[in-house]
């Protein structure tokens, strides 16, 4: 591995420390290298706190001058909640900046690179860019489309079933697969489900940090006081006031088309946000839902729901990544299917060409990029 890749890998490892805490901001890491030694390092931790470059410069102190900065995202050039990081690198008198990814934010979008070059600093871009894009897939997607990156998570038996006809589904998959789900929730900024899932399972949709896979337990998190936004699609406002999904810390949002002012007031008194949404075929418009979430600066959305809503997301081509856990069990033909999708001919079948498979205990996990 060449030196640039070696040090960028270190910067990316730092950036991953913000995986659960940066919320709407990108995950960014920075290391400063002088004469073959790391003299400063830092990562962006939370919205409103210093950016990675500033932490690295402070950490390096006088050794920052003449160093090479390895930063996972183009240094910002505009004033936001913090001063421009490009200015901080110029003031620190670094001699070179190696960047993993250009910033897709229109406020930056190459301007940081231009500012560094204008100050006489050498700049190199694109080192380990695929890794950087994966780390910030939601931020990149939202900056480019205005919408969150949508992951749809499902669990099934070997014969493609998700629950018995009675609704019983506890548990299809094993402990390792369920722990893996906690990781996807933890890195998401909102978790969405439908009212039928709430009525059937009385789910919480919260992150349980003690149940995270071991390699992620050491990452910083605020889950005792912060949880990803919980979004419930409830066209007729049938959600019980005592539903567990409404009880945890963080934002609970019920999206509805109902004008039941009494029920709306009761929910609002519990601290629940009620958002009126347009309908399409008597169901809440999923396009409108994603647009609203994008306006809320949600980068990564995890959809955990039943066959009907999952089928709608797939058929409307609103899913960016499909995560399916498959357990080596049979549940029978009367059990509920994975997706409620009407496909009549082989010609109309949905084919996935890009996927990866991982074994988790006795289960298999498919990650399919759509």
PyMOL commands that set and color helices and strands:
alter all, ss='L'
color gray80, all
select helices_A, chain A and resi 3-18+52-64+85-91+111-118+129-135+137-145+175-187+195-201+209-211+214-217+244-246+261-269+286-295+307-315+346-348
alter helices_A, ss='H'
color red, helices_A
select strands_A, chain A and resi 29-34+37-43+68-73+96-101+122-125+149-156+161-163+190-194+229-233+252-256+273-276+279-280+283-284+300-304+321-326+336-337+355-360+363-369
alter strands_A, ss='S'
color yellow, strands_A
deselect
rebuild
show_as cartoon
